[in-house]
Structure formats: C-alpha cells, structure tokens
Amino acid sequence: MDSRISLDAASRKRRRTGSWIVASCFTGSLLFALFQGGKLAYMLFMIVFLLTLYLMLGRWSGIASIRGKRLMEKDQRMPGFPAGTSIPVCLQFEIPGIWPLPYVIVKERLISHRGDAHQFELTFVPDWKRRGAVSYLTPLLRRGFYRFAETVCSTEDVFGLFEHQGKIDAGDTFAVLPQTVPIREWNELMRYIRGSQFHSHTTRSFRETTQINGVREYVYGDRISRIHWNATARTGTWKSKEFERETLPRTIILLDRGRQAYGDSGLFELAVSAAASVLEYGRRADVPIGLLSVGETSFYLEPGVGDAHYRRAVAHLTGVECDGDGGWEIALKRVGERLPRGSFFVIVSPRTPGEWPEAARWLSSRQMIYCQLWIRPEAAGAVSQPARLGRQDYWVYPLSRLEELPGVLGGRQA
C-alpha cells in the first residue's frame, strides 16, 4: 500500500514538472513571436505549438481504458498449484484509440495471505492493432493463498515529460497447495481396518449413507431411485447417484500446530505436507479420513470421502499457520467424545507421547487406536524406523523428509 501511494505521488510530481516545462516553453515562444516577429520567431512558435499539442493529446492515448486478461496454466483436476514450483503467467492487453504509443510498461504485484509481495515489471510495444502481451515466471512459491493487486500499465511521450496510466484489477486469486508424496499403501492402517478386532463391523464398514457423494455411469440393475435425472438430462447418457459410504473405524488426522513444539518453520511445513499426503492417500484408497487441526483456533472436519471433502481439508492445510501456544488435549477430548470407541487417530507432531501423557491416557481409556508421524530434524538420531512405543498398538513413524513417508508407512513410492 505504501509503495502504491509513493508511486502515485511521484507520478503527480512528474506531471506537474512536465506541465511547467511545457507551459514555460509555449509562453516563451509566444512572447518571442509577438515581440520579435519574423519568420524564425513564428517558425519556432509553430514547432513549440505542435509539440505542445502532441504532449497534451497524449492524455487521450487510450491507456487509461486499457483492457486485459491474465492466463495461468493449471491442472483443472487440482484445486491449486503445488508448492515449490514457479508458475507461468501471461498477460494479454488491448488498448482502445488510435494515438500512437511508443511502448507500455506493465507493473504487477503478487501478494500472499501472509503479506509477502513479489513485484514484476515488464515492457511491450503494441502492434498495429494496439495489442500486446507479456509473460513471466513467478519465483518458487511456498504454500498459501495468493492474489494479484492492480496491474498498472503506463506509457510516456517520446520526451519522457508526461506519464499516462491505466489500471486493470481482475481480482485473480489462486492457492499454492502443500507438497505431497504419493503413498501406494499403508500396511498398518489397512491391517487395522481389515483386522479381526473390527471383523464384527465388517458388514457395516462400507454401508451406504443417504449423503450423495457424486455421479457415476448407470449400471444395469440400478434401482430407479438411484438414477440422477439432472445429470442424465444434461449429458444425454444414463447416470446414477453415488452415495457416500460410512467406513469403520473412523480415521482422524490430528495436526499439532504448537509454535514452541516445532521451533523451525521447515519442520512445520513437513508436518503439513505429511498430513496432506495422508489425506491424498485416503482419497485414492476410498478411506474416510477426517482432520483435526489444533493451534490458536481449532479446525475439525468429519471423516469423509470424495473430492469435495478432500478440497475442504486441503484448503485448510493451504492457509494454516504454526500459531498454537498450548497443548491439544482439550480439543482432542472435545472431538473424541463425538466419535465411537475404537476410532483411529494419526497424530502429526514433533512431540513424543511423554510430552502428552494426559492425552495418551484418555485415548487408551476410550479404546482409541493411534499412531504418530513423529516430525523430527534429520540430525536427531535415535529412532529411524517405525517402532512400537510403550503399548503394543501404538506405532511411531519417525519422519525427517517428506520423501521418506511412503517407506516409513510400510509401502513403496507410487
């Protein structure tokens, strides 16, 4: 905001200076022609007059009414761009009018939800149709939500005395999603879901609910009540409703956002990426997974499946910050009371169970099964492989780099 005000002030000062120069030259040449007379005086006055006319008419160059659009290539299947990548941006412009323009300077500002700003300045020469385009690559962007501020387009006369501006505010926004790594399988989780201790729930573990999760192709034998008539009319082919399936046990990712627990912002980014990777695994494996994120404020999303559910969870992880000052035991109990006994918790935290004994006792008393993705620095040493700690059904998965996640969960990278 301050830079924008300073730019406007500089532009006004420059305009005033140019106006004084032009007015002085015009007045001087006019007085010279009136009092001196002669061909030389009148020729000088005509030259100054034409130049003044050219400079004044530059205000109607059309730059103030410039139109444009911003193009960004994105995978339409994803709700945003992956973190750690440069994004190609193309700006296309069209300038109304007929007054010649020597060149156009384009200034862009990209602002994140944290307040960080990236500035870009480019130049193009309009073609005979008064159109032009510029392209650039953003720097490597970190996770977060981004928006473009007003795009300022400016041009000058050939003498550099006057600057004329136009602005475009398309209001474009986009998200840079947490980095993820593909997990082909998670042996312990699948063994837990299919295990004998939940065998009695098997008939209910994939029971359909009345919640519509999406649309699929019609299969011979589907009941008439399952037909999605709107989708059938829109596509011209038979479509059936796909209902959300209720899976037991309920699986919850608990993301610890304690500020003091991490100490290093890189470790927190690793925790967010690990949580996002497990969510992605649940989406592909059709395993309903919820999210409990505890920090300055808590966020809870019930376990579910489908793209809409996944987008809600990832949207939270995209903008989440390491802002917690206390523990997460109270939020865990508040959510846990709404879940059936035997639910499965995936705790993503740099703290060991010895640092949250009260929560561990409460989970055990409720017969909750839990494991931990233990976020730790690479040089921490000690445990480097998955291990059971304390109790037989508690597994800890040490994680120092995101690339290690498929291996420590017992699967292979996809």
C-alpha positions as CSV (number, residue, x, y, z in Angstrom):
1,M,0.0,0.0,0.0
2,D,2.8,2.4,0.9
3,S,4.7,1.7,-2.4
4,R,1.5,2.4,-4.3
5,I,1.0,5.7,-2.6
6,S,4.6,6.7,-3.3
7,L,4.3,5.8,-6.9
8,D,1.2,7.9,-7.3
9,A,2.9,10.8,-5.6
10,A,5.9,10.5,-7.9
11,S,3.7,10.4,-10.9
12,R,1.8,13.6,-9.9
13,K,5.1,15.4,-9.2
14,R,6.4,14.4,-12.6
15,R,3.2,15.5,-14.3
16,R,3.4,18.9,-12.6
17,T,7.1,19.3,-13.6
18,G,6.3,18.4,-17.2
19,S,3.4,20.9,-17.2
20,W,5.6,23.7,-16.0
21,I,8.2,22.9,-18.6
22,V,5.7,22.8,-21.5
23,A,3.9,26.0,-20.3
24,S,7.2,27.9,-20.0
25,C,8.3,26.8,-23.4
26,F,5.0,27.7,-25.0
27,T,4.8,31.1,-23.2
28,G,8.4,31.9,-24.1
29,S,7.9,31.1,-27.8
30,L,4.7,33.0,-28.0
31,L,6.2,36.1,-26.4
32,F,9.2,35.8,-28.7
33,A,7.0,35.6,-31.7
34,L,4.8,38.6,-30.6
35,F,7.7,41.0,-29.7
36,Q,10.4,39.8,-32.0
37,G,8.4,38.9,-35.1
38,G,10.0,37.5,-38.2
39,K,10.0,34.0,-39.8
40,L,12.4,32.5,-37.3
41,A,10.2,33.5,-34.4
42,Y,7.0,32.3,-36.0
43,M,8.6,29.0,-37.1
44,L,9.9,28.4,-33.5
45,F,6.4,29.2,-32.1
46,M,4.8,26.7,-34.6
47,I,7.2,24.0,-33.6
48,V,6.6,24.5,-29.9
49,F,2.9,24.7,-30.5
50,L,2.8,21.4,-32.4
51,L,4.9,19.7,-29.7
52,T,2.7,21.1,-27.0
53,L,-0.4,19.8,-28.9
54,Y,1.2,16.4,-29.2
55,L,2.0,16.3,-25.5
56,M,-1.5,17.4,-24.5
57,L,-3.2,14.9,-26.8
58,G,-1.2,12.1,-25.2
59,R,-3.8,12.2,-22.3
60,W,-6.2,10.6,-24.8
61,S,-3.9,7.8,-25.8
62,G,-6.3,5.2,-24.6
63,I,-4.0,3.8,-21.9
64,A,-6.5,4.8,-19.2
65,S,-9.1,2.5,-20.7
66,I,-6.7,-0.4,-21.3
67,R,-8.3,-3.9,-21.2
68,G,-6.5,-7.1,-20.4
69,K,-6.7,-10.7,-19.1
70,R,-4.4,-12.9,-17.2
71,L,-3.7,-16.5,-18.2
72,M,-2.3,-19.2,-15.9
73,E,-1.9,-22.8,-16.9
74,K,-3.2,-25.1,-14.2
75,D,-4.3,-28.8,-13.9
76,Q,-8.0,-28.5,-13.7
77,R,-8.2,-31.6,-11.6
78,M,-6.3,-29.9,-8.8
79,P,-7.7,-27.0,-6.6
80,G,-4.4,-25.2,-6.9
81,F,-0.7,-25.3,-7.8
82,P,1.8,-27.5,-5.9
83,A,4.2,-25.7,-3.5
84,G,7.8,-25.2,-4.6
85,T,7.0,-24.5,-8.2
86,S,7.3,-21.5,-10.5
87,I,4.0,-20.5,-12.2
88,P,4.0,-19.2,-15.7
89,V,1.8,-16.1,-16.1
90,C,0.8,-14.5,-19.4
91,L,-0.9,-11.0,-19.6
92,Q,-2.7,-10.0,-22.8
93,F,-3.7,-6.4,-23.4
94,E,-5.8,-4.4,-25.8
95,I,-5.7,-0.6,-25.9
96,P,-8.5,1.4,-27.5
97,G,-7.9,4.5,-29.6
98,I,-5.6,5.5,-32.4
99,W,-3.0,7.7,-30.8
100,P,0.5,6.1,-31.3
101,L,2.2,4.7,-28.2
102,P,5.9,4.1,-28.2
103,Y,5.8,1.4,-25.5
104,V,3.9,0.3,-22.4
105,I,5.4,-0.5,-19.0
106,V,3.5,-3.2,-17.0
107,K,3.8,-3.5,-13.2
108,E,2.4,-6.4,-11.3
109,R,2.3,-7.3,-7.6
110,L,1.6,-10.8,-6.3
111,I,0.6,-10.8,-2.6
112,S,0.3,-13.9,-0.3
113,H,-2.1,-14.2,2.6
114,R,0.9,-13.7,4.9
115,G,1.6,-10.2,3.4
116,D,4.6,-11.2,1.4
117,A,4.8,-9.5,-2.0
118,H,6.5,-10.2,-5.3
119,Q,6.9,-7.4,-7.9
120,F,7.3,-7.7,-11.6
121,E,8.0,-5.0,-14.2
122,L,7.8,-5.8,-18.0
123,T,7.6,-3.8,-21.2
124,F,5.9,-4.4,-24.6
125,V,5.4,-2.5,-27.8
126,P,1.8,-2.5,-29.1
127,D,1.3,-3.9,-32.6
128,W,-0.7,-2.1,-35.3
129,K,-3.9,-3.4,-33.7
130,R,-2.8,-1.8,-30.4
131,R,-2.5,-5.2,-28.8
132,G,0.4,-6.7,-26.8
133,A,1.3,-9.4,-24.3
134,V,3.9,-10.1,-21.7
135,S,4.9,-13.3,-19.9
136,Y,6.9,-14.1,-16.8
137,L,7.6,-16.8,-14.3
138,T,6.9,-16.3,-10.6
139,P,9.7,-17.3,-8.1
140,L,9.3,-20.6,-6.3
141,L,6.1,-20.2,-4.2
142,R,5.5,-21.6,-0.8
143,R,2.2,-22.9,0.5
144,G,-0.5,-20.3,0.9
145,F,-3.2,-18.2,-0.8
146,Y,-2.2,-15.6,-3.3
147,R,-3.9,-12.7,-5.0
148,F,-2.8,-10.2,-7.7
149,A,-3.0,-6.5,-6.9
150,E,-4.0,-3.9,-9.5
151,T,-1.9,-4.2,-12.7
152,V,-0.6,-0.8,-13.5
153,C,0.1,0.0,-17.2
154,S,1.9,3.2,-18.1
155,T,3.3,4.9,-21.1
156,E,5.3,8.1,-21.8
157,D,5.8,10.6,-24.6
158,V,8.9,10.5,-26.6
159,F,10.5,13.2,-24.4
160,G,9.7,11.5,-21.2
161,L,7.9,14.5,-19.8
162,F,4.5,13.1,-19.2
163,E,3.4,9.6,-18.0
164,H,-0.1,8.3,-18.6
165,Q,-1.5,5.3,-16.6
166,G,-4.2,2.7,-16.8
167,K,-5.1,0.1,-14.3
168,I,-6.6,-3.4,-14.5
169,D,-8.0,-5.2,-11.5
170,A,-9.1,-8.7,-12.5
171,G,-9.2,-9.9,-8.9
172,D,-7.4,-13.1,-9.7
173,T,-6.6,-15.4,-6.8
174,F,-5.1,-18.9,-6.6
175,A,-3.8,-21.4,-4.0
176,V,-0.4,-23.0,-3.6
177,L,-1.1,-26.4,-2.1
178,P,1.1,-28.3,0.4
179,Q,3.6,-30.6,-1.1
180,T,2.6,-34.2,-1.1
181,V,4.2,-37.5,-1.9
182,P,2.2,-40.5,-3.3
183,I,1.7,-43.3,-0.9
184,R,0.8,-46.6,-2.5
185,E,-0.2,-48.4,0.7
186,W,-0.1,-48.1,4.4
187,N,0.3,-51.6,5.8
188,E,-0.6,-50.9,9.5
189,L,-3.7,-48.8,8.6
190,M,-5.1,-51.4,6.2
191,R,-4.3,-54.2,8.6
192,Y,-6.1,-52.3,11.3
193,I,-9.2,-51.7,9.1
194,R,-9.4,-55.3,8.0
195,G,-8.2,-56.8,11.3
196,S,-10.1,-59.3,13.4
197,Q,-10.8,-56.7,16.1
198,F,-13.2,-55.0,13.7
199,H,-14.5,-58.0,12.0
200,S,-17.9,-57.6,13.7
201,H,-18.2,-54.2,12.0
202,T,-17.3,-55.5,8.5
203,T,-20.8,-55.7,7.3
204,R,-21.3,-52.0,8.3
205,S,-17.8,-50.7,7.4
206,F,-18.8,-49.9,3.8
207,R,-22.5,-49.2,4.4
208,E,-24.0,-46.6,2.1
209,T,-25.5,-43.5,3.7
210,T,-28.1,-41.1,2.3
211,Q,-25.4,-38.5,1.5
212,I,-24.8,-38.2,-2.2
213,N,-21.1,-38.2,-2.9
214,G,-21.1,-37.9,-6.7
215,V,-22.4,-39.2,-10.0
216,R,-21.3,-42.4,-11.9
217,E,-22.3,-44.2,-15.1
218,Y,-25.5,-46.2,-14.9
219,V,-25.1,-49.9,-14.3
220,Y,-27.7,-52.4,-15.4
221,G,-29.7,-53.3,-12.3
222,D,-29.6,-50.0,-10.6
223,R,-32.8,-49.0,-9.0
224,I,-34.9,-46.2,-10.5
225,S,-34.4,-44.2,-7.3
226,R,-30.7,-44.2,-7.9
227,I,-30.9,-42.5,-11.3
228,H,-29.6,-38.9,-11.3
229,W,-32.1,-37.3,-13.6
230,N,-30.5,-33.9,-13.8
231,A,-27.1,-35.4,-14.8
232,T,-28.9,-37.8,-17.3
233,A,-30.6,-34.9,-19.0
234,R,-27.5,-32.7,-19.1
235,T,-25.2,-35.4,-20.5
236,G,-27.6,-37.4,-22.6
237,T,-26.5,-40.7,-21.1
238,W,-27.8,-42.6,-18.1
239,K,-26.2,-41.5,-14.8
240,S,-26.7,-42.9,-11.3
241,K,-26.2,-41.4,-7.9
242,E,-23.2,-42.5,-5.9
243,F,-23.7,-42.4,-2.2
244,E,-21.1,-41.7,0.5
245,R,-20.0,-44.8,2.3
246,E,-19.6,-45.0,6.0
247,T,-16.4,-46.7,7.0
248,L,-15.4,-48.0,10.4
249,P,-13.2,-47.4,12.1
250,R,-13.3,-43.6,11.8
251,T,-9.8,-42.2,11.0
252,I,-8.7,-38.7,12.1
253,I,-5.5,-36.8,11.4
254,L,-4.5,-34.7,14.3
255,L,-2.2,-31.9,13.3
256,D,-0.2,-30.3,16.1
257,R,0.3,-26.6,15.4
258,G,2.1,-25.7,18.7
259,R,4.6,-22.9,18.0
260,Q,7.1,-24.0,20.6
261,A,7.0,-27.6,19.6
262,Y,8.5,-27.1,16.1
263,G,11.0,-24.2,16.5
264,D,11.8,-24.5,12.8
265,S,9.3,-23.4,10.1
266,G,10.7,-26.1,7.9
267,L,9.5,-28.8,10.3
268,F,6.0,-27.4,10.4
269,E,5.9,-27.4,6.6
270,L,6.9,-31.1,6.7
271,A,4.1,-31.8,9.2
272,V,1.5,-30.1,6.9
273,S,2.8,-31.9,3.8
274,A,2.7,-35.2,5.7
275,A,-0.9,-34.6,6.7
276,A,-1.8,-33.6,3.1
277,S,-0.1,-36.8,1.8
278,V,-2.2,-39.0,4.2
279,L,-5.4,-37.2,3.1
280,E,-4.4,-37.8,-0.6
281,Y,-3.9,-41.5,0.2
282,G,-7.3,-41.7,1.9
283,R,-8.9,-40.1,-1.2
284,R,-7.3,-42.6,-3.6
285,A,-7.9,-45.6,-1.3
286,D,-11.5,-44.6,-0.6
287,V,-10.8,-44.5,3.2
288,P,-12.8,-41.8,5.0
289,I,-10.3,-39.6,6.8
290,G,-11.1,-36.5,8.9
291,L,-8.9,-33.7,10.1
292,L,-8.4,-32.1,13.5
293,S,-6.0,-29.1,13.4
294,V,-5.2,-27.6,16.7
295,G,-3.5,-24.2,17.2
296,E,-4.6,-20.7,18.1
297,T,-8.0,-21.8,16.8
298,S,-9.1,-25.4,16.1
299,F,-10.5,-26.8,12.9
300,Y,-12.4,-30.1,12.7
301,L,-13.6,-31.9,9.6
302,E,-15.6,-35.1,10.0
303,P,-14.2,-38.2,8.3
304,G,-15.5,-38.4,4.7
305,V,-14.6,-39.3,1.1
306,G,-14.9,-37.6,-2.2
307,D,-13.3,-34.7,-4.0
308,A,-15.4,-32.1,-2.1
309,H,-14.3,-33.4,1.2
310,Y,-10.7,-33.5,0.1
311,R,-10.8,-29.9,-1.2
312,R,-12.1,-28.7,2.2
313,A,-9.3,-30.4,4.1
314,V,-6.6,-29.2,1.7
315,A,-8.0,-25.7,1.7
316,H,-7.4,-25.6,5.5
317,L,-3.9,-27.0,5.2
318,T,-3.1,-24.5,2.5
319,G,-3.5,-21.5,4.8
320,V,-2.8,-23.0,8.2
321,E,0.0,-21.5,10.4
322,C,2.1,-22.7,13.3
323,D,0.3,-20.4,15.8
324,G,-0.6,-22.6,18.9
325,D,0.6,-21.7,22.3
326,G,-0.7,-24.7,24.4
327,G,-1.4,-28.4,24.1
328,W,-4.1,-30.1,22.1
329,E,-5.5,-32.3,24.7
330,I,-8.7,-30.3,25.3
331,A,-9.6,-30.1,21.6
332,L,-8.8,-33.8,21.2
333,K,-11.3,-34.7,24.0
334,R,-14.0,-32.4,22.6
335,V,-13.8,-34.0,19.2
336,G,-13.2,-37.5,20.5
337,E,-16.4,-37.5,22.6
338,R,-18.3,-37.4,19.3
339,L,-16.5,-40.4,17.8
340,P,-17.2,-44.1,18.5
341,R,-14.8,-46.1,20.6
342,G,-12.0,-47.7,18.7
343,S,-11.5,-44.8,16.2
344,F,-8.1,-44.4,14.7
345,F,-6.0,-41.3,15.2
346,V,-3.0,-40.3,13.2
347,I,-1.1,-37.8,15.3
348,V,1.3,-35.5,13.3
349,S,3.5,-33.8,15.9
350,P,7.2,-33.3,16.9
351,R,6.3,-34.1,20.5
352,T,6.7,-37.6,21.8
353,P,4.0,-39.4,24.0
354,G,6.0,-38.5,27.1
355,E,5.1,-34.9,26.4
356,W,1.3,-35.5,26.2
357,P,0.7,-38.2,28.8
358,E,-2.8,-36.9,29.6
359,A,-4.0,-37.3,26.0
360,A,-2.4,-40.7,25.8
361,R,-4.3,-41.9,28.9
362,W,-7.5,-40.5,27.5
363,L,-7.1,-42.2,24.2
364,S,-6.4,-45.5,25.9
365,S,-9.4,-45.1,28.2
366,R,-11.6,-44.6,25.1
367,Q,-10.1,-47.6,23.4
368,M,-8.8,-45.3,20.7
369,I,-6.1,-46.7,18.4
370,Y,-3.5,-44.2,17.5
371,C,-0.1,-43.8,15.8
372,Q,2.2,-40.9,15.3
373,L,4.0,-39.3,12.4
374,W,6.9,-38.1,14.5
375,I,8.3,-34.9,12.9
376,R,11.9,-34.5,13.7
377,P,15.1,-32.9,12.4
378,E,17.4,-35.0,10.2
379,A,20.2,-34.9,12.7
380,A,18.1,-36.0,15.6
381,G,19.4,-39.6,15.6
382,A,17.7,-42.3,17.8
383,V,14.7,-44.0,16.2
384,S,14.9,-44.1,12.4
385,Q,12.5,-46.9,11.6
386,P,8.8,-47.4,12.6
387,A,8.6,-48.8,16.1
388,R,6.1,-49.7,18.8
389,L,6.5,-47.5,21.8
390,G,5.0,-48.2,25.2
391,R,2.0,-50.2,24.2
392,Q,1.5,-52.9,21.6
393,D,-0.9,-51.0,19.4
394,Y,0.9,-47.6,19.3
395,W,3.2,-47.1,16.4
396,V,5.6,-44.2,15.9
397,Y,6.8,-43.3,12.4
398,P,9.9,-41.0,12.5
399,L,9.9,-38.5,9.6
400,S,12.7,-36.1,8.7
401,R,12.0,-35.7,5.0
402,L,8.8,-35.9,3.1
403,E,10.3,-38.4,0.6
404,E,10.7,-40.9,3.5
405,L,6.9,-41.1,4.1
406,P,6.0,-43.9,1.8
407,G,8.8,-46.0,3.1
408,V,8.2,-45.5,6.8
409,L,4.5,-46.3,6.4
410,G,5.5,-49.7,5.0
411,G,4.6,-49.2,1.4
412,R,6.5,-48.1,-1.7
413,Q,6.5,-44.9,-3.6
414,A,4.0,-44.9,-6.3
